[in-house]
Amino acid sequence: FICLHRKNGLNTLLKDYSELGRFIGTVVMLWRKSSGEMLQRIEMDRQVIDEVFGISKDQPLTSVEQGLSDPHRGGRAVAILSFSDQKGYLNKLIYKPKDMAVDVAYHNLIETINKRSKNPSLRRLNIYNGKTYGYMEYVKHKLAKDSHEINRFYKNAGKVTAILHLLGCTDCHHENLIACGDQLNLIDTETLLEGE
């Protein structure tokens, strides 16, 4: 089916299903607009990216991984941005096309809990909120290196789970939480403070 329709550039398929052609055109137009907007923001924010995340202006943007979330607000979606230095070392950053005030508030709460607790600290992620978009520190999944780190992971996971329960979080699953060493990191706060 796919090979047949690719041979004639989708002409037969789009002739039979004209609405599909309109839909494809709309998706491409929205992708182009949102991608251009994202690239302009990155260029405009290079000083902020350097100050908040330590990614120098000398490190060019070398790749953008899109399709990490459902598109919202005119086809906009989360992306992983990769910047590389002259030695080939990659620094990654998450771009989110939404107000990240709740993310900032959550991580400020984590920082407050860390300051007032004698327990080992939970990881607080760096975030920049540009009001209609923002950036978040990239967290890579990493296995615990030994049994001590595994024990700390489960204690920290319990603390995070308790905090999320108190904050009325309704959607914690493998796409919103990343395990990294002894930490369980919430990377998407969109379902915090949900009423029952």
KEBA-592047 format. One record per residue: residue number from 1; chain; x, y, z of N, C-alpha, C in turn. Coordinates in nm, 3 decimals, padded with zeros to 5 digits, always signed. Each point is the difference from the previous one (the first is absolute). Last residue first. Layout:
BEGIN
[NUM "A" [X Y Z] [X Y Z] [X Y Z]]
...
end
This chain:
BEGIN
[196 "A" [-00.960 +01.600 +04.263] [-00.048 -00.139 -00.009] [-00.134 -00.003 -00.070]]
[195 "A" [+00.382 +00.376 -00.107] [-00.104 -00.032 +00.095] [-00.045 -00.144 -00.016]]
[194 "A" [+00.497 +00.197 -00.114] [-00.126 -00.037 -00.061] [-00.101 -00.033 +00.109]]
[193 "A" [+00.493 +00.134 +00.009] [-00.108 +00.084 +00.053] [-00.133 -00.024 -00.071]]
[192 "A" [+00.398 -00.175 -00.282] [+00.004 +00.034 +00.142] [-00.121 +00.087 +00.034]]
[191 "A" [+00.133 -00.177 -00.444] [-00.116 -00.053 +00.073] [+00.014 +00.018 +00.152]]
[190 "A" [+00.336 +00.148 -00.327] [-00.129 +00.050 -00.049] [-00.120 -00.055 +00.076]]
[189 "A" [+00.515 -00.036 +00.026] [-00.085 +00.036 +00.113] [-00.143 +00.035 -00.042]]
[188 "A" [+00.476 -00.282 -00.155] [-00.119 +00.063 -00.056] [-00.101 +00.023 +00.111]]
[187 "A" [+00.424 -00.206 +00.078] [+00.037 +00.089 -00.110] [-00.120 +00.066 -00.067]]
[186 "A" [+00.198 -00.258 +00.481] [-00.122 +00.036 -00.070] [+00.037 +00.100 -00.108]]
[185 "A" [+00.322 -00.383 +00.245] [-00.021 +00.138 -00.041] [-00.132 +00.017 -00.074]]
[184 "A" [+00.303 -00.322 +00.362] [-00.116 -00.014 -00.089] [-00.044 +00.142 -00.031]]
[183 "A" [+00.503 -00.221 +00.186] [-00.108 +00.097 -00.006] [-00.112 -00.044 -00.095]]
[182 "A" [+00.454 -00.192 +00.091] [-00.081 -00.015 +00.121] [-00.121 +00.094 +00.002]]
[181 "A" [+00.194 -00.110 -00.465] [+00.080 -00.031 +00.119] [-00.090 -00.022 +00.120]]
[180 "A" [-00.283 +00.148 -00.341] [+00.138 +00.036 -00.030] [+00.083 -00.020 +00.126]]
[179 "A" [-00.532 -00.061 -00.245] [+00.092 -00.047 +00.104] [+00.142 +00.031 -00.045]]
[178 "A" [-00.486 +00.241 -00.134] [+00.124 -00.061 -00.049] [+00.088 -00.037 +00.120]]
[177 "A" [-00.552 +00.141 -00.156] [+00.099 -00.021 +00.105] [+00.123 -00.068 -00.059]]
[176 "A" [-00.389 +00.095 -00.261] [+00.009 +00.122 +00.080] [+00.104 -00.009 +00.112]]
[175 "A" [-00.120 -00.361 -00.304] [+00.037 +00.111 -00.088] [+00.019 +00.130 +00.077]]
[174 "A" [-00.139 -00.417 +00.213] [+00.137 -00.009 -00.049] [+00.041 +00.113 -00.095]]
[173 "A" [-00.391 +00.111 +00.343] [+00.032 -00.125 -00.067] [+00.138 +00.012 -00.061]]
[172 "A" [-00.406 +00.288 +00.289] [+00.142 -00.035 +00.010] [+00.022 -00.136 -00.062]]
[171 "A" [-00.403 +00.342 +00.070] [+00.048 -00.064 -00.122] [+00.150 -00.029 +00.006]]
[170 "A" [-00.285 +00.249 +00.326] [-00.088 -00.107 -00.048] [+00.058 -00.081 -00.114]]
[169 "A" [+00.113 +00.351 +00.465] [+00.044 -00.043 -00.133] [-00.081 -00.122 -00.045]]
[168 "A" [-00.004 +00.305 +00.419] [-00.113 -00.040 -00.083] [+00.039 -00.037 -00.142]]
[167 "A" [+00.276 +00.127 +00.401] [-00.026 +00.104 -00.101] [-00.112 -00.039 -00.097]]
[166 "A" [+00.152 -00.300 +00.343] [-00.045 +00.122 +00.068] [-00.037 +00.111 -00.099]]
[165 "A" [+00.189 -00.397 -00.174] [-00.133 -00.029 +00.057] [-00.057 +00.125 +00.068]]
[164 "A" [+00.440 +00.020 -00.157] [-00.095 +00.003 -00.111] [-00.142 -00.029 +00.047]]
[163 "A" [+00.350 -00.033 +00.314] [-00.017 +00.140 -00.042] [-00.104 +00.009 -00.111]]
[162 "A" [+00.123 -00.430 +00.137] [-00.077 +00.067 +00.106] [-00.027 +00.146 -00.037]]
[161 "A" [+00.280 -00.249 -00.286] [-00.138 -00.048 -00.009] [-00.088 +00.068 +00.105]]
[160 "A" [+00.463 +00.083 +00.014] [-00.061 +00.065 -00.117] [-00.147 -00.040 -00.012]]
[159 "A" [+00.248 -00.214 +00.334] [-00.018 +00.142 +00.033] [-00.069 +00.073 -00.115]]
[158 "A" [+00.117 -00.449 -00.071] [-00.109 +00.010 +00.097] [-00.028 +00.144 +00.038]]
[157 "A" [+00.369 -00.090 -00.271] [-00.123 -00.022 -00.077] [-00.122 +00.009 +00.092]]
[156 "A" [+00.425 +00.017 +00.200] [-00.030 +00.124 -00.071] [-00.129 -00.012 -00.082]]
[155 "A" [+00.153 -00.385 +00.216] [-00.037 +00.099 +00.101] [-00.038 +00.132 -00.067]]
[154 "A" [+00.166 -00.339 -00.277] [-00.135 -00.032 +00.047] [-00.047 +00.095 +00.110]]
[153 "A" [+00.443 +00.052 -00.171] [-00.099 +00.026 -00.104] [-00.141 -00.026 +00.053]]
[152 "A" [+00.369 -00.111 +00.271] [-00.028 +00.144 +00.001] [-00.106 +00.035 -00.105]]
[151 "A" [+00.147 -00.444 +00.006] [-00.073 +00.030 +00.124] [-00.036 +00.148 +00.009]]
[150 "A" [+00.272 -00.132 -00.359] [-00.135 -00.053 -00.018] [-00.085 +00.029 +00.124]]
[149 "A" [+00.456 +00.102 +00.018] [-00.071 +00.097 -00.083] [-00.143 -00.046 -00.027]]
[148 "A" [+00.278 -00.293 +00.234] [-00.020 +00.120 +00.083] [-00.080 +00.106 -00.079]]
[147 "A" [+00.139 -00.399 -00.220] [-00.115 -00.023 +00.088] [-00.028 +00.121 +00.090]]
[146 "A" [+00.238 +00.108 -00.466] [+00.021 -00.104 +00.100] [-00.121 -00.009 +00.093]]
[145 "A" [+00.016 +00.290 -00.390] [+00.128 -00.068 -00.019] [+00.026 -00.111 +00.101]]
[144 "A" [-00.467 +00.199 -00.249] [+00.075 +00.013 +00.125] [+00.127 -00.084 -00.013]]
[143 "A" [-00.215 +00.189 -00.453] [-00.018 -00.103 +00.102] [+00.080 +00.031 +00.125]]
[142 "A" [-00.205 +00.358 -00.360] [+00.127 -00.064 +00.038] [-00.029 -00.100 +00.112]]
[141 "A" [-00.234 +00.377 -00.390] [-00.021 -00.118 +00.083] [+00.134 -00.066 +00.028]]
[140 "A" [-00.033 +00.526 -00.093] [+00.018 -00.127 -00.069] [-00.024 -00.115 +00.097]]
[139 "A" [-00.146 +00.546 -00.050] [+00.031 -00.109 +00.094] [+00.007 -00.130 -00.080]]
[138 "A" [+00.025 +00.576 -00.086] [-00.019 -00.135 -00.055] [+00.041 -00.103 +00.105]]
[137 "A" [-00.192 +00.516 +00.082] [+00.119 -00.084 +00.003] [-00.035 -00.140 -00.053]]
[136 "A" [-00.306 +00.399 -00.162] [+00.022 -00.079 +00.121] [+00.128 -00.082 -00.018]]
[135 "A" [-00.296 +00.465 -00.218] [+00.100 -00.105 -00.013] [+00.015 -00.070 +00.134]]
[134 "A" [-00.423 +00.305 -00.268] [+00.111 -00.004 +00.094] [+00.094 -00.116 -00.030]]
[133 "A" [-00.485 +00.338 -00.132] [+00.088 -00.112 -00.033] [+00.110 -00.003 +00.105]]
[132 "A" [-00.325 +00.328 +00.024] [-00.076 -00.082 -00.097] [+00.080 -00.121 -00.048]]
[131 "A" [+00.193 +00.253 +00.363] [-00.145 +00.028 +00.008] [-00.084 -00.081 -00.098]]
[130 "A" [+00.476 -00.059 +00.102] [-00.016 +00.117 -00.086] [-00.145 +00.041 -00.014]]
[129 "A" [+00.335 -00.297 +00.353] [-00.138 +00.021 -00.045] [-00.007 +00.130 -00.080]]
[128 "A" [+00.385 -00.393 +00.160] [-00.021 +00.140 -00.040] [-00.141 +00.010 -00.053]]
[127 "A" [+00.293 -00.364 +00.342] [-00.108 +00.032 -00.093] [+00.005 +00.149 -00.032]]
[126 "A" [+00.274 -00.454 +00.264] [+00.006 +00.139 -00.045] [-00.107 +00.022 -00.106]]
[125 "A" [-00.037 -00.376 +00.403] [+00.041 +00.025 -00.138] [+00.003 +00.150 -00.030]]
[124 "A" [+00.070 -00.322 +00.458] [-00.077 +00.113 -00.052] [+00.052 +00.029 -00.140]]
[123 "A" [+00.012 -00.451 +00.352] [+00.059 +00.079 -00.108] [-00.097 +00.108 -00.046]]
[122 "A" [+00.031 -00.193 +00.511] [-00.059 -00.038 -00.128] [+00.062 +00.091 -00.106]]
[121 "A" [+00.250 -00.118 +00.483] [-00.078 +00.089 -00.087] [-00.058 -00.071 -00.122]]
[120 "A" [+00.100 -00.217 +00.502] [+00.070 +00.032 -00.124] [-00.093 +00.076 -00.096]]
[119 "A" [-00.128 +00.063 +00.506] [+00.015 -00.114 -00.091] [+00.081 +00.040 -00.122]]
[118 "A" [-00.153 +00.295 +00.347] [+00.131 -00.057 +00.029] [+00.027 -00.122 -00.086]]
[117 "A" [-00.321 +00.456 -00.100] [+00.005 -00.141 +00.035] [+00.143 -00.043 +00.030]]
[116 "A" [-00.154 +00.434 -00.168] [-00.060 -00.020 +00.133] [+00.007 -00.144 +00.049]]
[115 "A" [+00.166 +00.151 -00.434] [+00.060 +00.089 +00.099] [-00.049 -00.029 +00.141]]
[114 "A" [-00.189 -00.238 -00.372] [+00.141 -00.037 +00.020] [+00.064 +00.084 +00.110]]
[113 "A" [-00.435 +00.112 -00.139] [+00.000 -00.125 +00.078] [+00.143 -00.043 +00.030]]
[112 "A" [-00.051 +00.365 -00.287] [-00.041 +00.036 +00.137] [+00.001 -00.122 +00.090]]
[111 "A" [+00.080 -00.069 -00.458] [+00.114 +00.071 +00.061] [-00.031 +00.037 +00.145]]
[110 "A" [-00.346 -00.188 -00.256] [+00.104 -00.102 +00.027] [+00.119 +00.065 +00.070]]
[109 "A" [-00.332 +00.290 -00.151] [-00.046 -00.077 +00.116] [+00.102 -00.107 +00.038]]
[108 "A" [+00.076 +00.236 -00.392] [+00.026 +00.087 +00.115] [-00.045 -00.067 +00.129]]
[107 "A" [-00.101 -00.216 -00.398] [+00.142 -00.016 +00.031] [+00.045 +00.096 +00.110]]
[106 "A" [-00.452 +00.025 -00.150] [+00.027 -00.135 +00.052] [+00.147 -00.014 +00.042]]
[105 "A" [-00.132 +00.401 -00.215] [-00.053 -00.008 +00.136] [+00.028 -00.137 +00.062]]
[104 "A" [+00.116 +00.063 -00.452] [+00.087 +00.081 +00.086] [-00.046 -00.011 +00.145]]
[103 "A" [-00.272 -00.204 -00.320] [+00.128 -00.073 +00.010] [+00.095 +00.074 +00.095]]
[102 "A" [-00.401 +00.213 -00.111] [-00.026 -00.111 +00.093] [+00.127 -00.082 +00.018]]
[101 "A" [+00.013 +00.354 -00.313] [-00.009 +00.051 +00.136] [-00.024 -00.112 +00.101]]
[100 "A" [+00.071 +00.026 -00.508] [+00.059 -00.098 +00.091] [-00.001 +00.046 +00.145]]
[99 "A" [-00.264 +00.066 -00.512] [+00.039 +00.071 +00.121] [+00.049 -00.105 +00.100]]
[98 "A" [+00.053 -00.144 -00.502] [-00.109 +00.032 +00.091] [+00.055 +00.080 +00.117]]
[97 "A" [+00.229 -00.280 -00.376] [-00.075 +00.116 -00.050] [-00.123 +00.032 +00.087]]
[96 "A" [+00.510 -00.234 +00.084] [-00.144 -00.024 +00.016] [-00.076 +00.125 -00.042]]
[95 "A" [+00.523 -00.265 -00.026] [-00.080 +00.118 -00.036] [-00.147 -00.038 +00.016]]
[94 "A" [+00.496 -00.200 +00.204] [-00.139 -00.025 -00.042] [-00.067 +00.133 -00.027]]
[93 "A" [+00.539 -00.174 -00.032] [-00.093 +00.086 +00.068] [-00.140 -00.032 -00.052]]
[92 "A" [+00.569 -00.177 -00.008] [-00.138 -00.007 -00.043] [-00.088 +00.085 +00.091]]
[91 "A" [+00.543 -00.073 -00.188] [-00.082 +00.048 +00.110] [-00.143 -00.001 -00.050]]
[90 "A" [+00.483 -00.258 -00.175] [-00.136 +00.050 -00.015] [-00.057 +00.047 +00.133]]
[89 "A" [+00.516 -00.055 -00.248] [-00.080 -00.030 +00.118] [-00.138 +00.065 -00.016]]
[88 "A" [+00.389 +00.034 -00.305] [-00.106 -00.094 -00.032] [-00.087 -00.037 +00.118]]
[87 "A" [+00.369 +00.328 -00.041] [+00.050 -00.135 +00.024] [-00.106 -00.105 -00.030]]
[86 "A" [-00.090 +00.470 -00.031] [+00.101 -00.034 -00.102] [+00.055 -00.140 +00.017]]
[85 "A" [-00.491 +00.074 +00.190] [+00.118 +00.085 +00.003] [+00.101 -00.049 -00.104]]
[84 "A" [-00.567 -00.028 +00.011] [+00.129 -00.069 +00.012] [+00.115 +00.098 +00.003]]
[83 "A" [-00.574 -00.075 +00.095] [+00.104 +00.097 -00.032] [+00.133 -00.071 +00.016]]
[82 "A" [-00.564 -00.126 -00.045] [+00.138 -00.043 +00.024] [+00.096 +00.107 -00.049]]
[81 "A" [-00.554 -00.071 +00.164] [+00.098 +00.080 -00.073] [+00.139 -00.050 +00.035]]
[80 "A" [-00.536 -00.194 +00.009] [+00.133 -00.007 +00.063] [+00.097 +00.074 -00.090]]
[79 "A" [-00.558 +00.078 +00.058] [+00.114 -00.043 -00.081] [+00.125 -00.009 +00.087]]
[78 "A" [-00.598 +00.057 -00.009] [+00.126 -00.006 +00.074] [+00.111 -00.049 -00.093]]
[77 "A" [-00.424 +00.248 -00.222] [+00.029 -00.122 +00.075] [+00.137 +00.013 +00.068]]
[76 "A" [-00.437 +00.264 -00.321] [+00.123 +00.012 +00.078] [+00.021 -00.126 +00.084]]
[75 "A" [-00.383 +00.123 -00.300] [+00.103 -00.094 -00.045] [+00.130 +00.007 +00.077]]
[74 "A" [-00.398 +00.272 +00.104] [+00.047 +00.026 -00.136] [+00.116 -00.087 -00.043]]
[73 "A" [-00.167 -00.060 +00.450] [+00.004 +00.142 -00.032] [+00.063 +00.027 -00.137]]
[72 "A" [+00.121 -00.476 +00.145] [-00.101 +00.085 +00.062] [+00.014 +00.142 -00.054]]
[71 "A" [+00.175 -00.563 -00.086] [+00.001 +00.143 -00.035] [-00.118 +00.073 +00.065]]
[70 "A" [+00.251 -00.428 +00.220] [-00.111 +00.030 -00.090] [+00.009 +00.148 -00.035]]
[69 "A" [+00.460 -00.210 +00.113] [-00.127 +00.020 +00.070] [-00.109 +00.017 -00.104]]
[68 "A" [+00.447 -00.070 -00.128] [+00.010 -00.059 +00.133] [-00.128 +00.016 +00.080]]
[67 "A" [+00.169 +00.149 -00.464] [-00.096 -00.110 +00.011] [+00.002 -00.068 +00.135]]
[66 "A" [+00.451 +00.238 -00.199] [-00.139 +00.039 +00.020] [-00.089 -00.123 +00.015]]
[65 "A" [+00.540 +00.178 +00.029] [-00.081 -00.121 -00.003] [-00.143 +00.038 +00.037]]
[64 "A" [+00.467 +00.253 -00.199] [-00.127 +00.019 +00.070] [-00.080 -00.128 -00.017]]
[63 "A" [+00.558 +00.188 -00.049] [-00.114 -00.083 -00.036] [-00.121 +00.033 +00.087]]
[62 "A" [+00.410 +00.257 +00.000] [+00.037 -00.097 -00.103] [-00.113 -00.095 -00.036]]
[61 "A" [+00.144 +00.516 +00.220] [-00.110 -00.097 +00.001] [+00.028 -00.097 -00.114]]
[60 "A" [+00.424 +00.253 +00.214] [-00.114 +00.013 -00.091] [-00.107 -00.107 +00.024]]
[59 "A" [+00.374 +00.254 +00.319] [-00.045 -00.135 -00.033] [-00.123 +00.011 -00.092]]
[58 "A" [+00.204 +00.384 +00.192] [+00.094 -00.056 -00.098] [-00.040 -00.141 -00.043]]
[57 "A" [-00.221 +00.247 +00.344] [-00.043 +00.047 -00.132] [+00.090 -00.053 -00.111]]
[56 "A" [-00.053 -00.280 +00.465] [+00.060 +00.119 -00.057] [-00.057 +00.036 -00.136]]
[55 "A" [-00.202 -00.253 +00.431] [+00.027 -00.037 -00.139] [+00.044 +00.127 -00.072]]
[54 "A" [-00.161 -00.050 +00.471] [+00.144 -00.016 -00.023] [+00.034 -00.048 -00.140]]
[53 "A" [-00.437 +00.124 +00.227] [+00.033 -00.141 -00.023] [+00.147 -00.025 -00.030]]
[52 "A" [-00.193 +00.443 +00.105] [-00.080 -00.093 +00.080] [+00.049 -00.144 -00.011]]
[51 "A" [+00.218 +00.362 -00.249] [-00.005 +00.034 +00.143] [-00.070 -00.106 +00.084]]
[50 "A" [+00.018 -00.048 -00.480] [+00.135 -00.002 +00.056] [-00.005 +00.020 +00.152]]
[49 "A" [-00.397 +00.044 -00.237] [+00.040 -00.141 -00.003] [+00.140 -00.016 +00.058]]
[48 "A" [-00.162 +00.437 -00.058] [-00.072 -00.068 +00.109] [+00.043 -00.146 +00.008]]
[47 "A" [+00.165 +00.248 -00.362] [+00.059 +00.051 +00.124] [-00.062 -00.070 +00.121]]
[46 "A" [-00.179 -00.096 -00.429] [+00.132 -00.061 +00.021] [+00.069 +00.049 +00.127]]
[45 "A" [-00.460 +00.090 -00.222] [+00.027 -00.036 +00.139] [+00.139 -00.056 +00.026]]
[44 "A" [-00.182 +00.128 -00.439] [-00.022 +00.116 +00.085] [+00.046 -00.027 +00.144]]
[43 "A" [+00.007 -00.356 -00.312] [+00.097 +00.102 -00.041] [-00.007 +00.121 +00.093]]
[42 "A" [-00.324 -00.332 +00.057] [+00.132 -00.051 +00.040] [+00.107 +00.103 -00.030]]
[41 "A" [-00.435 +00.092 -00.150] [+00.010 +00.011 +00.145] [+00.137 -00.045 +00.049]]
[40 "A" [-00.103 -00.056 -00.455] [+00.016 +00.142 +00.031] [+00.018 +00.021 +00.151]]
[39 "A" [-00.100 -00.435 -00.150] [+00.137 +00.037 -00.037] [+00.028 +00.148 +00.028]]
[38 "A" [-00.443 -00.162 +00.070] [+00.093 -00.061 +00.095] [+00.144 +00.044 -00.030]]
[37 "A" [-00.334 +00.129 -00.307] [-00.016 +00.072 +00.127] [+00.100 -00.051 +00.104]]
[36 "A" [-00.029 -00.232 -00.405] [+00.064 +00.131 -00.019] [-00.005 +00.083 +00.126]]
[35 "A" [-00.231 -00.406 +00.002] [+00.146 -00.024 -00.004] [+00.076 +00.130 -00.017]]
[34 "A" [-00.472 +00.010 -00.021] [+00.045 -00.024 +00.137] [+00.150 -00.026 +00.006]]
[33 "A" [-00.199 +00.061 -00.430] [-00.016 +00.121 +00.081] [+00.055 -00.020 +00.141]]
[32 "A" [-00.012 -00.372 -00.291] [+00.096 +00.099 -00.049] [-00.004 +00.126 +00.086]]
[31 "A" [-00.316 -00.336 +00.088] [+00.134 -00.045 +00.038] [+00.104 +00.105 -00.040]]
[30 "A" [-00.445 +00.071 -00.137] [+00.016 +00.023 +00.143] [+00.139 -00.041 +00.049]]
[29 "A" [-00.108 -00.088 -00.452] [+00.003 +00.145 +00.022] [+00.022 +00.031 +00.149]]
[28 "A" [-00.063 -00.450 -00.126] [+00.130 +00.048 -00.047] [+00.014 +00.150 +00.026]]
[27 "A" [-00.416 -00.198 +00.100] [+00.104 -00.052 +00.090] [+00.137 +00.054 -00.039]]
[26 "A" [-00.362 +00.101 -00.286] [-00.011 +00.071 +00.127] [+00.109 -00.044 +00.098]]
[25 "A" [-00.037 -00.230 -00.411] [+00.048 +00.137 -00.021] [-00.003 +00.082 +00.129]]
[24 "A" [-00.187 -00.431 +00.007] [+00.146 -00.009 -00.014] [+00.059 +00.140 -00.017]]
[23 "A" [-00.470 -00.028 +00.002] [+00.054 -00.032 +00.131] [+00.154 -00.005 -00.003]]
[22 "A" [-00.234 +00.055 -00.403] [-00.012 +00.122 +00.080] [+00.063 -00.022 +00.138]]
[21 "A" [-00.027 -00.373 -00.279] [+00.096 +00.096 -00.053] [-00.001 +00.130 +00.079]]
[20 "A" [-00.321 -00.326 +00.098] [+00.130 -00.043 +00.046] [+00.108 +00.097 -00.047]]
[19 "A" [-00.439 +00.050 -00.155] [+00.015 +00.053 +00.136] [+00.136 -00.039 +00.059]]
[18 "A" [-00.138 -00.174 -00.425] [+00.048 +00.139 -00.005] [+00.018 +00.061 +00.138]]
[17 "A" [-00.025 -00.487 -00.224] [-00.025 +00.050 +00.135] [+00.054 +00.143 +00.012]]
[16 "A" [+00.027 -00.228 -00.417] [-00.113 -00.073 +00.059] [-00.040 +00.056 +00.136]]
[15 "A" [+00.373 +00.184 -00.219] [-00.115 +00.022 -00.088] [-00.124 -00.068 +00.059]]
[14 "A" [+00.415 -00.064 +00.208] [-00.053 +00.133 +00.029] [-00.118 +00.036 -00.090]]
[13 "A" [+00.223 -00.414 -00.070] [-00.056 +00.002 +00.136] [-00.064 +00.135 +00.030]]
[12 "A" [+00.234 -00.049 -00.406] [-00.123 -00.079 +00.000] [-00.069 +00.006 +00.136]]
[11 "A" [+00.424 +00.220 -00.041] [-00.104 +00.061 -00.084] [-00.133 -00.077 +00.005]]
[10 "A" [+00.459 -00.063 +00.220] [-00.127 +00.004 +00.074] [-00.117 +00.055 -00.084]]
[9 "A" [+00.445 -00.095 -00.182] [+00.000 +00.119 +00.083] [-00.130 +00.023 +00.075]]
[8 "A" [+00.125 -00.387 -00.278] [-00.059 +00.112 -00.074] [-00.016 +00.125 +00.088]]
[7 "A" [+00.211 -00.392 +00.174] [+00.047 +00.003 -00.139] [-00.058 +00.118 -00.077]]
[6 "A" [-00.133 -00.116 +00.449] [+00.120 +00.083 -00.008] [+00.049 +00.013 -00.143]]
[5 "A" [-00.369 -00.282 +00.104] [-00.034 +00.142 +00.004] [+00.121 +00.092 -00.002]]
[4 "A" [+00.062 -00.476 -00.003] [-00.088 +00.036 -00.112] [-00.026 +00.150 -00.002]]
[3 "A" [+00.230 -00.186 +00.368] [+00.084 +00.007 -00.120] [-00.081 +00.044 -00.121]]
[2 "A" [-00.235 -00.074 +00.402] [+00.086 +00.117 +00.012] [+00.085 +00.016 -00.126]]
[1 "A" [-00.273 -00.379 +00.025] [-00.083 +00.119 +00.000] [+00.087 +00.125 +00.000]]
end
